[in-house]
Amino acid sequence: MPRQFTAPAALSDKPYVAIQAINVESNQVATIGYDAATKTLALTFTRGPGHVYHYPNVEPELHAEFMAAESKGKFFGEHIKPLPFDKFPARTNATTRSGGEATA
């Protein structure tokens, strides 16, 4: 049976707040950032236009487990993907492909 098409999520109309992020080794996730003060997890992905995804109310322990996961993509699919998120337009400095820090 063919997979059912899911329309892409709409961009958020909430104000965008940049979160410091780091590049990670993953075929799916490009950068991961976390703001402990607001418990917001920020992600960008390796494929697509580079939108920035903010997942609010993520506990520090979940962020730590995500960072330590052997497979970031698998962990994302099992633990992060089901969570509510805000999607923001791609930022020119959201990802840096050569390693180091970025803003998500």
Biopython code that builds the backbone (N, CA, C, O; Angstrom):
import numpy as np
from Bio.PDB.StructureBuilder import StructureBuilder

atoms = [
    (1, "MET", "N", (0.846, -1.174, 0.000)),
    (1, "MET", "CA", (0.000, 0.000, 0.000)),
    (1, "MET", "C", (0.896, 1.244, 0.000)),
    (1, "MET", "O", (1.837, 1.315, 0.791)),
    (2, "PRO", "N", (0.626, 2.218, -0.863)),
    (2, "PRO", "CA", (1.457, 3.425, -0.923)),
    (2, "PRO", "C", (1.343, 4.249, 0.355)),
    (2, "PRO", "O", (0.313, 4.261, 1.028)),
    (3, "ARG", "N", (2.446, 4.940, 0.665)),
    (3, "ARG", "CA", (2.443, 5.823, 1.831)),
    (3, "ARG", "C", (1.529, 7.005, 1.581)),
    (3, "ARG", "O", (1.441, 7.516, 0.464)),
    (4, "GLN", "N", (0.857, 7.427, 2.624)),
    (4, "GLN", "CA", (-0.017, 8.582, 2.523)),
    (4, "GLN", "C", (0.830, 9.849, 2.589)),
    (4, "GLN", "O", (1.717, 9.962, 3.435)),
    (5, "PHE", "N", (0.560, 10.795, 1.705)),
    (5, "PHE", "CA", (1.298, 12.050, 1.663)),
    (5, "PHE", "C", (0.900, 12.933, 2.835)),
    (5, "PHE", "O", (-0.285, 13.125, 3.109)),
    (6, "THR", "N", (1.898, 13.465, 3.519)),
    (6, "THR", "CA", (1.670, 14.419, 4.597)),
    (6, "THR", "C", (2.169, 15.781, 4.133)),
    (6, "THR", "O", (3.339, 15.924, 3.778)),
    (7, "ALA", "N", (1.314, 16.758, 4.133)),
    (7, "ALA", "CA", (1.704, 18.104, 3.710)),
    (7, "ALA", "C", (2.724, 18.681, 4.681)),
    (7, "ALA", "O", (2.655, 18.417, 5.881)),
    (8, "PRO", "N", (3.677, 19.471, 4.171)),
    (8, "PRO", "CA", (4.656, 20.097, 5.063)),
    (8, "PRO", "C", (3.981, 21.028, 6.067)),
    (8, "PRO", "O", (2.943, 21.625, 5.781)),
    (9, "ALA", "N", (4.584, 21.140, 7.236)),
    (9, "ALA", "CA", (4.065, 22.040, 8.269)),
    (9, "ALA", "C", (4.232, 23.489, 7.820)),
    (9, "ALA", "O", (5.193, 23.831, 7.130)),
    (10, "ALA", "N", (3.299, 24.321, 8.216)),
    (10, "ALA", "CA", (3.363, 25.745, 7.897)),
    (10, "ALA", "C", (4.428, 26.425, 8.752)),
    (10, "ALA", "O", (4.766, 25.956, 9.839)),
    (11, "LEU", "N", (4.948, 27.536, 8.242)),
    (11, "LEU", "CA", (5.911, 28.321, 9.010)),
    (11, "LEU", "C", (5.206, 28.984, 10.186)),
    (11, "LEU", "O", (4.048, 29.389, 10.084)),
    (12, "SER", "N", (5.917, 29.087, 11.297)),
    (12, "SER", "CA", (5.366, 29.697, 12.502)),
    (12, "SER", "C", (5.288, 31.213, 12.347)),
    (12, "SER", "O", (6.117, 31.823, 11.672)),
    (13, "ASP", "N", (4.293, 31.805, 12.973)),
    (13, "ASP", "CA", (4.207, 33.263, 13.003)),
    (13, "ASP", "C", (4.739, 33.823, 14.323)),
    (13, "ASP", "O", (4.649, 35.024, 14.576)),
    (14, "LYS", "N", (5.294, 32.940, 15.160)),
    (14, "LYS", "CA", (5.905, 33.381, 16.418)),
    (14, "LYS", "C", (7.235, 34.074, 16.119)),
    (14, "LYS", "O", (7.845, 33.811, 15.083)),
    (15, "PRO", "N", (7.687, 34.946, 17.004)),
    (15, "PRO", "CA", (8.991, 35.584, 16.795)),
    (15, "PRO", "C", (10.110, 34.540, 16.850)),
    (15, "PRO", "O", (10.110, 33.655, 17.704)),
    (16, "TYR", "N", (11.054, 34.663, 15.928)),
    (16, "TYR", "CA", (12.195, 33.754, 15.892)),
    (16, "TYR", "C", (13.258, 34.227, 16.877)),
    (16, "TYR", "O", (13.615, 35.406, 16.888)),
    (17, "VAL", "N", (13.759, 33.325, 17.696)),
    (17, "VAL", "CA", (14.862, 33.604, 18.610)),
    (17, "VAL", "C", (15.974, 32.620, 18.274)),
    (17, "VAL", "O", (15.778, 31.408, 18.355)),
    (18, "ALA", "N", (17.137, 33.136, 17.899)),
    (18, "ALA", "CA", (18.258, 32.275, 17.526)),
    (18, "ALA", "C", (18.764, 31.503, 18.737)),
    (18, "ALA", "O", (18.817, 32.031, 19.847)),
    (19, "ILE", "N", (19.132, 30.254, 18.508)),
    (19, "ILE", "CA", (19.689, 29.390, 19.545)),
    (19, "ILE", "C", (21.011, 28.842, 19.026)),
    (19, "ILE", "O", (21.078, 28.301, 17.922)),
    (20, "GLN", "N", (22.067, 28.986, 19.832)),
    (20, "GLN", "CA", (23.378, 28.468, 19.451)),
    (20, "GLN", "C", (23.282, 26.962, 19.238)),
    (20, "GLN", "O", (22.698, 26.254, 20.058)),
    (21, "ALA", "N", (23.848, 26.475, 18.148)),
    (21, "ALA", "CA", (23.767, 25.058, 17.809)),
    (21, "ALA", "C", (25.125, 24.550, 17.356)),
    (21, "ALA", "O", (26.010, 25.328, 17.001)),
    (22, "ILE", "N", (25.274, 23.237, 17.375)),
    (22, "ILE", "CA", (26.503, 22.620, 16.882)),
    (22, "ILE", "C", (26.156, 21.635, 15.774)),
    (22, "ILE", "O", (25.072, 21.051, 15.761)),
    (23, "ASN", "N", (27.084, 21.461, 14.854)),
    (23, "ASN", "CA", (26.930, 20.455, 13.815)),
    (23, "ASN", "C", (27.090, 19.084, 14.433)),
    (23, "ASN", "O", (27.900, 18.893, 15.340)),
    (24, "VAL", "N", (26.313, 18.122, 13.939)),
    (24, "VAL", "CA", (26.393, 16.753, 14.438)),
    (24, "VAL", "C", (26.599, 15.796, 13.274)),
    (24, "VAL", "O", (26.272, 16.103, 12.127)),
    (25, "GLU", "N", (27.150, 14.628, 13.596)),
    (25, "GLU", "CA", (27.347, 13.577, 12.596)),
    (25, "GLU", "C", (26.043, 12.811, 12.467)),
    (25, "GLU", "O", (25.667, 12.059, 13.366)),
    (26, "SER", "N", (25.354, 13.000, 11.350)),
    (26, "SER", "CA", (24.084, 12.325, 11.127)),
    (26, "SER", "C", (23.716, 12.467, 9.658)),
    (26, "SER", "O", (24.036, 13.471, 9.021)),
    (27, "ASN", "N", (23.052, 11.467, 9.133)),
    (27, "ASN", "CA", (22.540, 11.565, 7.769)),
    (27, "ASN", "C", (21.251, 12.367, 7.710)),
    (27, "ASN", "O", (20.829, 12.773, 6.627)),
    (28, "GLN", "N", (20.623, 12.600, 8.844)),
    (28, "GLN", "CA", (19.329, 13.275, 8.880)),
    (28, "GLN", "C", (19.387, 14.640, 9.566)),
    (28, "GLN", "O", (18.835, 15.612, 9.050)),
    (29, "VAL", "N", (20.045, 14.723, 10.712)),
    (29, "VAL", "CA", (20.085, 15.950, 11.510)),
    (29, "VAL", "C", (21.392, 16.687, 11.234)),
    (29, "VAL", "O", (22.469, 16.101, 11.340)),
    (30, "ALA", "N", (21.303, 17.970, 10.880)),
    (30, "ALA", "CA", (22.502, 18.761, 10.587)),
    (30, "ALA", "C", (23.044, 19.456, 11.829)),
    (30, "ALA", "O", (24.238, 19.376, 12.119)),
    (31, "THR", "N", (22.163, 20.142, 12.566)),
    (31, "THR", "CA", (22.594, 20.867, 13.765)),
    (31, "THR", "C", (21.599, 20.643, 14.894)),
    (31, "THR", "O", (20.406, 20.437, 14.675)),
    (32, "ILE", "N", (22.138, 20.693, 16.114)),
    (32, "ILE", "CA", (21.316, 20.600, 17.319)),
    (32, "ILE", "C", (21.728, 21.730, 18.253)),
    (32, "ILE", "O", (22.914, 21.943, 18.506)),
    (33, "GLY", "N", (20.740, 22.444, 18.757)),
    (33, "GLY", "CA", (20.980, 23.481, 19.748)),
    (33, "GLY", "C", (19.990, 23.334, 20.885)),
    (33, "GLY", "O", (18.943, 22.705, 20.731)),
    (34, "TYR", "N", (20.320, 23.911, 22.020)),
    (34, "TYR", "CA", (19.415, 23.831, 23.165)),
    (34, "TYR", "C", (19.545, 25.082, 24.006)),
    (34, "TYR", "O", (20.649, 25.511, 24.341)),
    (35, "ASP", "N", (18.411, 25.660, 24.344)),
    (35, "ASP", "CA", (18.362, 26.804, 25.249)),
    (35, "ASP", "C", (17.771, 26.308, 26.563)),
    (35, "ASP", "O", (16.565, 26.082, 26.665)),
    (36, "ALA", "N", (18.630, 26.140, 27.569)),
    (36, "ALA", "CA", (18.193, 25.598, 28.857)),
    (36, "ALA", "C", (17.198, 26.521, 29.560)),
    (36, "ALA", "O", (16.310, 26.046, 30.268)),
    (37, "ALA", "N", (17.337, 27.825, 29.374)),
    (37, "ALA", "CA", (16.445, 28.775, 30.044)),
    (37, "ALA", "C", (14.996, 28.620, 29.589)),
    (37, "ALA", "O", (14.071, 28.762, 30.389)),
    (38, "THR", "N", (14.802, 28.329, 28.306)),
    (38, "THR", "CA", (13.443, 28.177, 27.773)),
    (38, "THR", "C", (13.089, 26.720, 27.474)),
    (38, "THR", "O", (11.974, 26.421, 27.048)),
    (39, "LYS", "N", (14.042, 25.818, 27.700)),
    (39, "LYS", "CA", (13.866, 24.383, 27.404)),
    (39, "LYS", "C", (13.463, 24.163, 25.948)),
    (39, "LYS", "O", (12.592, 23.348, 25.643)),
    (40, "THR", "N", (14.122, 24.915, 25.049)),
    (40, "THR", "CA", (13.825, 24.808, 23.625)),
    (40, "THR", "C", (14.954, 24.090, 22.902)),
    (40, "THR", "O", (16.117, 24.486, 22.985)),
    (41, "LEU", "N", (14.592, 23.031, 22.193)),
    (41, "LEU", "CA", (15.519, 22.282, 21.351)),
    (41, "LEU", "C", (15.402, 22.840, 19.943)),
    (41, "LEU", "O", (14.293, 22.984, 19.428)),
    (42, "ALA", "N", (16.524, 23.156, 19.312)),
    (42, "ALA", "CA", (16.531, 23.703, 17.956)),
    (42, "ALA", "C", (17.245, 22.728, 17.030)),
    (42, "ALA", "O", (18.319, 22.224, 17.357)),
    (43, "LEU", "N", (16.645, 22.464, 15.874)),
    (43, "LEU", "CA", (17.225, 21.527, 14.912)),
    (43, "LEU", "C", (17.179, 22.089, 13.506)),
    (43, "LEU", "O", (16.278, 22.847, 13.147)),
    (44, "THR", "N", (18.171, 21.701, 12.717)),
    (44, "THR", "CA", (18.092, 21.823, 11.266)),
    (44, "THR", "C", (18.415, 20.444, 10.715)),
    (44, "THR", "O", (19.018, 19.612, 11.393)),
    (45, "PHE", "N", (18.004, 20.217, 9.477)),
    (45, "PHE", "CA", (18.163, 18.901, 8.877)),
    (45, "PHE", "C", (19.085, 18.955, 7.667)),
    (45, "PHE", "O", (19.290, 20.013, 7.072)),
    (46, "THR", "N", (19.631, 17.813, 7.318)),
    (46, "THR", "CA", (20.595, 17.750, 6.219)),
    (46, "THR", "C", (19.925, 17.915, 4.864)),
    (46, "THR", "O", (20.561, 18.365, 3.911)),
    (47, "ARG", "N", (18.662, 17.561, 4.765)),
    (47, "ARG", "CA", (17.934, 17.661, 3.501)),
    (47, "ARG", "C", (16.886, 18.768, 3.600)),
    (47, "ARG", "O", (16.460, 19.159, 4.686)),
    (48, "GLY", "N", (16.495, 19.249, 2.443)),
    (48, "GLY", "CA", (15.452, 20.267, 2.418)),
    (48, "GLY", "C", (16.032, 21.665, 2.384)),
    (48, "GLY", "O", (17.243, 21.846, 2.251)),
    (49, "PRO", "N", (15.158, 22.654, 2.505)),
    (49, "PRO", "CA", (15.576, 24.047, 2.352)),
    (49, "PRO", "C", (16.293, 24.647, 3.557)),
    (49, "PRO", "O", (16.702, 25.807, 3.502)),
    (50, "GLY", "N", (16.457, 23.900, 4.634)),
    (50, "GLY", "CA", (17.199, 24.414, 5.784)),
    (50, "GLY", "C", (16.357, 25.097, 6.838)),
    (50, "GLY", "O", (16.877, 25.869, 7.644)),
    (51, "HIS", "N", (15.060, 24.824, 6.844)),
    (51, "HIS", "CA", (14.203, 25.405, 7.879)),
    (51, "HIS", "C", (14.746, 25.071, 9.264)),
    (51, "HIS", "O", (15.417, 24.056, 9.456)),
    (52, "VAL", "N", (14.445, 25.939, 10.223)),
    (52, "VAL", "CA", (14.850, 25.749, 11.612)),
    (52, "VAL", "C", (13.612, 25.316, 12.398)),
    (52, "VAL", "O", (12.552, 25.932, 12.294)),
    (53, "TYR", "N", (13.760, 24.259, 13.176)),
    (53, "TYR", "CA", (12.656, 23.716, 13.959)),
    (53, "TYR", "C", (12.959, 23.902, 15.439)),
    (53, "TYR", "O", (14.006, 23.473, 15.925)),
    (54, "HIS", "N", (12.042, 24.542, 16.149)),
    (54, "HIS", "CA", (12.171, 24.732, 17.596)),
    (54, "HIS", "C", (11.132, 23.860, 18.291)),
    (54, "HIS", "O", (9.935, 23.957, 18.020)),
    (55, "TYR", "N", (11.612, 23.006, 19.192)),
    (55, "TYR", "CA", (10.754, 22.124, 19.981)),
    (55, "TYR", "C", (10.732, 22.654, 21.410)),
    (55, "TYR", "O", (11.722, 22.503, 22.127)),
    (56, "PRO", "N", (9.623, 23.277, 21.851)),
    (56, "PRO", "CA", (9.561, 23.832, 23.205)),
    (56, "PRO", "C", (9.332, 22.757, 24.260)),
    (56, "PRO", "O", (8.885, 21.651, 23.957)),
    (57, "ASN", "N", (9.645, 23.101, 25.494)),
    (57, "ASN", "CA", (9.383, 22.239, 26.658)),
    (57, "ASN", "C", (10.098, 20.896, 26.601)),
    (57, "ASN", "O", (9.549, 19.872, 27.007)),
    (58, "VAL", "N", (11.324, 20.910, 26.094)),
    (58, "VAL", "CA", (12.150, 19.700, 26.063)),
    (58, "VAL", "C", (13.036, 19.710, 27.306)),
    (58, "VAL", "O", (13.817, 20.638, 27.515)),
    (59, "GLU", "N", (12.910, 18.689, 28.110)),
    (59, "GLU", "CA", (13.690, 18.605, 29.346)),
    (59, "GLU", "C", (15.182, 18.423, 29.034)),
    (59, "GLU", "O", (15.531, 17.814, 28.022)),
    (60, "PRO", "N", (16.059, 18.946, 29.895)),
    (60, "PRO", "CA", (17.502, 18.823, 29.669)),
    (60, "PRO", "C", (17.959, 17.374, 29.510)),
    (60, "PRO", "O", (18.891, 17.095, 28.756)),
    (61, "GLU", "N", (17.309, 16.458, 30.215)),
    (61, "GLU", "CA", (17.694, 15.045, 30.127)),
    (61, "GLU", "C", (17.445, 14.491, 28.727)),
    (61, "GLU", "O", (18.246, 13.707, 28.219)),
    (62, "LEU", "N", (16.342, 14.892, 28.101)),
    (62, "LEU", "CA", (16.054, 14.428, 26.742)),
    (62, "LEU", "C", (17.078, 14.990, 25.766)),
    (62, "LEU", "O", (17.532, 14.286, 24.864)),
    (63, "HIS", "N", (17.441, 16.259, 25.944)),
    (63, "HIS", "CA", (18.478, 16.851, 25.094)),
    (63, "HIS", "C", (19.798, 16.104, 25.262)),
    (63, "HIS", "O", (20.465, 15.801, 24.272)),
    (64, "ALA", "N", (20.178, 15.807, 26.490)),
    (64, "ALA", "CA", (21.434, 15.087, 26.748)),
    (64, "ALA", "C", (21.406, 13.700, 26.112)),
    (64, "ALA", "O", (22.400, 13.266, 25.529)),
    (65, "GLU", "N", (20.280, 13.007, 26.219)),
    (65, "GLU", "CA", (20.154, 11.683, 25.602)),
    (65, "GLU", "C", (20.257, 11.782, 24.081)),
    (65, "GLU", "O", (20.871, 10.928, 23.441)),
    (66, "PHE", "N", (19.659, 12.818, 23.508)),
    (66, "PHE", "CA", (19.723, 13.037, 22.060)),
    (66, "PHE", "C", (21.170, 13.250, 21.627)),
    (66, "PHE", "O", (21.629, 12.647, 20.657)),
    (67, "MET", "N", (21.881, 14.107, 22.347)),
    (67, "MET", "CA", (23.276, 14.386, 22.000)),
    (67, "MET", "C", (24.148, 13.140, 22.125)),
    (67, "MET", "O", (25.104, 12.979, 21.366)),
    (68, "ALA", "N", (23.832, 12.265, 23.066)),
    (68, "ALA", "CA", (24.632, 11.061, 23.294)),
    (68, "ALA", "C", (24.214, 9.888, 22.410)),
    (68, "ALA", "O", (24.910, 8.874, 22.364)),
    (69, "ALA", "N", (23.099, 10.011, 21.715)),
    (69, "ALA", "CA", (22.576, 8.900, 20.916)),
    (69, "ALA", "C", (23.547, 8.510, 19.812)),
    (69, "ALA", "O", (24.123, 9.364, 19.139)),
    (70, "GLU", "N", (23.717, 7.212, 19.641)),
    (70, "GLU", "CA", (24.580, 6.708, 18.569)),
    (70, "GLU", "C", (24.006, 7.087, 17.207)),
    (70, "GLU", "O", (24.748, 7.458, 16.297)),
    (71, "SER", "N", (22.692, 6.992, 17.071)),
    (71, "SER", "CA", (22.013, 7.380, 15.836)),
    (71, "SER", "C", (21.080, 8.551, 16.135)),
    (71, "SER", "O", (20.022, 8.381, 16.741)),
    (72, "LYS", "N", (21.492, 9.740, 15.700)),
    (72, "LYS", "CA", (20.671, 10.932, 15.933)),
    (72, "LYS", "C", (19.337, 10.822, 15.188)),
    (72, "LYS", "O", (18.295, 11.211, 15.716)),
    (73, "GLY", "N", (19.370, 10.293, 13.963)),
    (73, "GLY", "CA", (18.150, 10.164, 13.175)),
    (73, "GLY", "C", (17.144, 9.226, 13.813)),
    (73, "GLY", "O", (15.950, 9.525, 13.855)),
    (74, "LYS", "N", (17.620, 8.093, 14.309)),
    (74, "LYS", "CA", (16.729, 7.129, 14.955)),
    (74, "LYS", "C", (16.151, 7.724, 16.239)),
    (74, "LYS", "O", (14.955, 7.600, 16.503)),
    (75, "PHE", "N", (17.007, 8.371, 17.037)),
    (75, "PHE", "CA", (16.534, 8.991, 18.277)),
    (75, "PHE", "C", (15.499, 10.067, 17.963)),
    (75, "PHE", "O", (14.464, 10.159, 18.624)),
    (76, "PHE", "N", (15.790, 10.884, 16.941)),
    (76, "PHE", "CA", (14.840, 11.923, 16.544)),
    (76, "PHE", "C", (13.485, 11.308, 16.212)),
    (76, "PHE", "O", (12.454, 11.762, 16.708)),
    (77, "GLY", "N", (13.488, 10.278, 15.374)),
    (77, "GLY", "CA", (12.241, 9.654, 14.954)),
    (77, "GLY", "C", (11.441, 9.067, 16.097)),
    (77, "GLY", "O", (10.211, 9.116, 16.089)),
    (78, "GLU", "N", (12.130, 8.513, 17.079)),
    (78, "GLU", "CA", (11.450, 7.851, 18.188)),
    (78, "GLU", "C", (11.025, 8.800, 19.311)),
    (78, "GLU", "O", (9.999, 8.575, 19.953)),
    (79, "HIS", "N", (11.803, 9.859, 19.552)),
    (79, "HIS", "CA", (11.572, 10.675, 20.746)),
    (79, "HIS", "C", (11.245, 12.150, 20.489)),
    (79, "HIS", "O", (10.546, 12.769, 21.291)),
    (80, "ILE", "N", (11.733, 12.716, 19.399)),
    (80, "ILE", "CA", (11.580, 14.154, 19.162)),
    (80, "ILE", "C", (10.478, 14.439, 18.139)),
    (80, "ILE", "O", (9.663, 15.341, 18.337)),
    (81, "LYS", "N", (10.455, 13.687, 17.070)),
    (81, "LYS", "CA", (9.508, 13.941, 15.976)),
    (81, "LYS", "C", (8.053, 14.052, 16.432)),
    (81, "LYS", "O", (7.324, 14.895, 15.909)),
    (82, "PRO", "N", (7.604, 13.231, 17.390)),
    (82, "PRO", "CA", (6.197, 13.338, 17.814)),
    (82, "PRO", "C", (5.865, 14.614, 18.600)),
    (82, "PRO", "O", (4.690, 14.916, 18.811)),
    (83, "LEU", "N", (6.874, 15.356, 19.031)),
    (83, "LEU", "CA", (6.642, 16.540, 19.869)),
    (83, "LEU", "C", (6.144, 17.724, 19.038)),
    (83, "LEU", "O", (6.435, 17.804, 17.844)),
    (84, "PRO", "N", (5.395, 18.647, 19.656)),
    (84, "PRO", "CA", (4.996, 19.867, 18.947)),
    (84, "PRO", "C", (6.230, 20.719, 18.646)),
    (84, "PRO", "O", (7.216, 20.688, 19.383)),
    (85, "PHE", "N", (6.160, 21.479, 17.553)),
    (85, "PHE", "CA", (7.308, 22.297, 17.150)),
    (85, "PHE", "C", (6.833, 23.557, 16.453)),
    (85, "PHE", "O", (5.679, 23.675, 16.042)),
    (86, "ASP", "N", (7.770, 24.503, 16.331)),
    (86, "ASP", "CA", (7.578, 25.705, 15.529)),
    (86, "ASP", "C", (8.607, 25.659, 14.415)),
    (86, "ASP", "O", (9.786, 25.403, 14.660)),
    (87, "LYS", "N", (8.163, 25.907, 13.198)),
    (87, "LYS", "CA", (9.035, 25.858, 12.017)),
    (87, "LYS", "C", (9.290, 27.281, 11.536)),
    (87, "LYS", "O", (8.359, 28.058, 11.328)),
    (88, "PHE", "N", (10.579, 27.609, 11.361)),
    (88, "PHE", "CA", (10.971, 28.943, 10.937)),
    (88, "PHE", "C", (11.712, 28.868, 9.605)),
    (88, "PHE", "O", (12.312, 27.841, 9.287)),
    (89, "PRO", "N", (11.676, 29.947, 8.826)),
    (89, "PRO", "CA", (12.398, 29.948, 7.554)),
    (89, "PRO", "C", (13.888, 29.695, 7.764)),
    (89, "PRO", "O", (14.440, 29.969, 8.829)),
    (90, "ALA", "N", (14.513, 29.171, 6.732)),
    (90, "ALA", "CA", (15.949, 28.914, 6.772)),
    (90, "ALA", "C", (16.698, 30.206, 7.062)),
    (90, "ALA", "O", (16.315, 31.281, 6.599)),
    (91, "ARG", "N", (17.759, 30.086, 7.825)),
    (91, "ARG", "CA", (18.632, 31.219, 8.139)),
    (91, "ARG", "C", (19.924, 31.023, 7.365)),
    (91, "ARG", "O", (20.382, 29.893, 7.200)),
    (92, "THR", "N", (20.512, 32.105, 6.891)),
    (92, "THR", "CA", (21.727, 31.972, 6.094)),
    (92, "THR", "C", (22.866, 31.357, 6.881)),
    (92, "THR", "O", (23.741, 30.722, 6.295)),
    (93, "ASN", "N", (22.877, 31.531, 8.206)),
    (93, "ASN", "CA", (23.937, 30.949, 9.020)),
    (93, "ASN", "C", (23.417, 29.810, 9.894)),
    (93, "ASN", "O", (24.043, 29.468, 10.897)),
    (94, "ALA", "N", (22.282, 29.221, 9.525)),
    (94, "ALA", "CA", (21.694, 28.173, 10.365)),
    (94, "ALA", "C", (22.561, 26.927, 10.406)),
    (94, "ALA", "O", (22.615, 26.241, 11.427)),
    (95, "THR", "N", (23.233, 26.629, 9.316)),
    (95, "THR", "CA", (24.103, 25.457, 9.327)),
    (95, "THR", "C", (25.447, 25.821, 8.732)),
    (95, "THR", "O", (25.539, 26.635, 7.813)),
    (96, "THR", "N", (26.462, 25.221, 9.258)),
    (96, "THR", "CA", (27.789, 25.351, 8.689)),
    (96, "THR", "C", (28.247, 23.949, 8.357)),
    (96, "THR", "O", (28.389, 23.114, 9.250)),
    (97, "ARG", "N", (28.474, 23.685, 7.111)),
    (97, "ARG", "CA", (28.799, 22.336, 6.660)),
    (97, "ARG", "C", (30.226, 21.923, 7.010)),
    (97, "ARG", "O", (30.540, 20.733, 6.970)),
    (98, "SER", "N", (31.088, 22.864, 7.347)),
    (98, "SER", "CA", (32.486, 22.527, 7.597)),
    (98, "SER", "C", (32.786, 22.230, 9.060)),
    (98, "SER", "O", (33.952, 22.085, 9.425)),
    (99, "GLY", "N", (31.780, 22.136, 9.891)),
    (99, "GLY", "CA", (32.008, 21.847, 11.306)),
    (99, "GLY", "C", (31.968, 23.107, 12.134)),
    (99, "GLY", "O", (31.994, 24.215, 11.598)),
    (100, "GLY", "N", (31.905, 22.939, 13.436)),
    (100, "GLY", "CA", (31.895, 24.083, 14.324)),
    (100, "GLY", "C", (30.504, 24.449, 14.769)),
    (100, "GLY", "O", (29.593, 23.621, 14.758)),
    (101, "GLU", "N", (30.346, 25.699, 15.162)),
    (101, "GLU", "CA", (29.075, 26.151, 15.707)),
    (101, "GLU", "C", (28.229, 26.826, 14.639)),
    (101, "GLU", "O", (28.736, 27.293, 13.619)),
    (102, "ALA", "N", (26.962, 26.864, 14.892)),
    (102, "ALA", "CA", (26.003, 27.503, 13.998)),
    (102, "ALA", "C", (24.913, 28.114, 14.862)),
    (102, "ALA", "O", (24.924, 27.979, 16.085)),
    (103, "THR", "N", (23.984, 28.779, 14.220)),
    (103, "THR", "CA", (22.819, 29.303, 14.910)),
    (103, "THR", "C", (21.595, 28.635, 14.319)),
    (103, "THR", "O", (21.440, 28.581, 13.099)),
    (104, "ALA", "N", (20.721, 28.122, 15.182)),
    (104, "ALA", "CA", (19.505, 27.456, 14.697)),
    (104, "ALA", "C", (18.287, 28.115, 15.307)),
    (104, "ALA", "O", (17.160, 27.706, 15.030)),
]
sb = StructureBuilder()
sb.init_structure("model")
sb.init_model(0)
sb.init_chain("A")
sb.init_seg("    ")
for serial, (resi, resn, name, xyz) in enumerate(atoms, 1):
    if name == "N":
        sb.init_residue(resn, " ", resi, " ")
    sb.init_atom(name, np.array(xyz, "f"), 0.0, 1.0, " ", f" {name:<3s}", serial, name[0])
structure = sb.get_structure()
